[in-house]
Amino acid sequence: MRMTGTNSLRCLLALGMISGLVACGSFANCFNSGFAPVACGGGYRESDASSLPQPTATSAEGRWMGATATGRTVVGLVLDDGSYWLFYSARGNPHILAGLVQGTGTSHSGSFGSSNTRDFNLEGTGFRAATMRGNYVPSKSFDGTIAYITGDTESFTSTYDGNSVSAPNLTPVTGTYVGLRADNHQVTVTVESAGTLSIHLSDGCTVAGTLSPWGKGNVFHTSATFGGDTCRQRTETLTGVALYDAATQRLYIAALNNARTTSSLFLGMKR
């Protein structure tokens, strides 16, 4: 292969650089250390960039739909900031919201782990501390086991929801939703086109809030402020996430206080 003087110099520099990297130990380790070999006698042109392999997802980020081993429906989010929000239904009834598992986790080489998991249960258990360990295949599957400090465990399996990559859009979300929670409260939520949120519980508590786009997947930032004496949270403001499932026309909302000791959860269907 014929090389020009410039290319010869580049190759000599590259070879000298590689031979001098004793700490790398191997070509693979040089890659892992952040060094890239210099191409000799050619390489990719700018016009070739579109034909190069594109990067793929390497974390558990996305929207996930599945079920627990005990018959609960699970709808989950793993967001780009590492937080996860797993809504779960009553056993055998996907229409009744029974709680939320929430925390911050780390994705690495197909394994997912979290040491600060909390389960906000609406069936009388209250909130419980836990850890979570799982496995994922990017954009395909996410399975996990939640281990509570009491010694109990709960496992789930889920598959990737293709809506994870769609841009958030308030237009299809606008409307009124009604849902029944496992604590026997009926909740009505109205979403206005500008993102204004109003919530009414059957015990008389009212909540005012907002929805604003998160970035993708019809996921939204949520802020909710309680209406005072009729609410056990008094006038507290909680923040969290909301997601809209266009296929079922269901809206999921979860908001927590900063200490993650108080929650407001909702699952409802558009009417």
C-alpha positions, 0 to 999 in steps of 0.5 A: 500500500502506497503512503504519502509523506503526511500519512507516513508521519501520522502512522509513525506518530500513532505507532510511537504513541501506542508503543509508549502506552505501557499502562494500557497493556493491550489494544483493547485496554487502550480503547478503554482508557480513552485512546483511539488509534490513528487511521493510516492511509485514508479513513472516513470522510465527512460524507461517510459519517451517515453510513457509520453505525449509530449509538444505541441505548445502553441504559434501562431508560424508557417506558416499561409495561409489565406485571409482577409475579403476584398479578399486579400490572406495572407501568414504569419509567426510567428517566435520563436522570436515573430516577425510576417511577413504577406504578402498580395496580391492585392484584388482578385489577389493572384499573385500580392504582395500588401504589408506586415504587420510586428511587434512583438507580444505576444502569451498567452493562445490563444490570440495574441497581438501586439502594434508595427504593421506596414503596408508597402503598395505598392498600394500608401498608404506607411507605416502605424502604427497600432495594432493587436489583434487575436486568435489562436489555436496552429498548427490549426488556427490564426485569427486577426484584424489590427487596424490602427491609422486612424481608419480603420481595416482589418481582416484575417483568416488563417490555419496552414501550415504543412511545418512549421515544415520542415527543411529549404533547399536551394536546392528546392529554387534555381532558378529564380523567376519573380513577379509583384508588386502592384506598377507596378514594375516587379521584377526578383530574382535569388537564387544560391545554396549557398544562393547568392541572386540577384534582378533586378527591372524593373526601373533599380535598382539592389540588391545583397543579401543572404539567410541563414537558419532560423531553420525550415519551409523553412524560411530563414534570408535575407540580401539585399544591394541596388545598388546605384543611380538607387535605391531610397534606394541608398546603404542601407542594409536591413534585414528580412525573406524569405519563399518558398512555395513548393506547388505553387513554390512561393518565398516571401521576405521581408527586412526592415531597423532597423528603420522599415521605409524602406522596400523591398518586393517580391513575385514571381513564379519560371520559 
